[in-house]
Amino acid sequence: MESVPADIDFEQVRTSIESMNKIKEVSDLHIWQSDSKDKFLSAHIEIDNVDNSQRNKILADIQNYYVVTLKLAIPHFNWHQ
């Protein structure tokens, strides 16, 4: 059964992610826990326009704490570069 983890402070999670380098904003944040000890995070995260290696680092840093589903928004990014 899925539930909201009692030991998680949403605002602390949001603040922690937003304090990471190149993060502009965190929205649509959802955190839940299954029957196991695993905690899951889903969020829309706006980041600065960075290269692929920096995007991968941002994702890896967040994934150190949660099983995640993220949507990264990069303003004015040209995907065809």
N, C-alpha and C positions, 0 to 999 in steps of 0.2 A: 504494500500500500504506500502511495506517495503522500508526503506531508511537508509542511514548511518546517525546516530545522529550527528547533527551539533555541539552539545555541548560536544562531547567526543574527547579527545586527545588520539589516539591509543598508542603512546609511553608512555604517562603517565600511562595508564592502564597496559601496559606491565611491566613497571618499578615497579609499585605498586604491581603487582602479584609476580614478581621476587624477591621483597624485603621481601616477606613473608617467615617465617621460613620453611626450608626443600625444598623450590622451587629451582631447578637448572636452568631451562630455560623455556621460553614460546615461542612457535612457532605456525604457522598457525592460527594466531589470527584473528577472524572476529567479528565485532560488528555491530548490526543493530537494527532498531526500527520498530515496526509495527504501525498501525494506532493509537493504544493506547499509553499510556505513558510508557509501558514496553520496556526495552532495553534488548537485547539478546546478549550473548557472546558464542562463540565457540572457543576452543583453544586446542592445544596439549601442555600439561604441564609436563615437566620432573621433578620428585621429587626424594628425597633421598629414600633409602630403609627404610621404616617406617612400623609400625604395623597398623592394621585396624583402631584403634581409632585415630591415628594421621592422616591417610588418610581421614577419615570422617571429622576431624576438618578442614583440608585444604579445602575440598569441601564446608563445611558449611561457612567458612570464605569468600570464593569467592562468594557463593550464597547469601550472605548478600547484595550484590550490583547488581547482574544481574540474569536473568533467564539464566542458563548456560547449555551448552553441552560440557563436557570436556573429553579428553582422557588423563589419567595419565600414564606416562611411568616411570617404576621403573627398573633401570638397575640391572640385576643379581638377580631379585626377584624370589624366589622359591614359586610358588603358592600352592605347595603341602605340605607346612609346617603345 
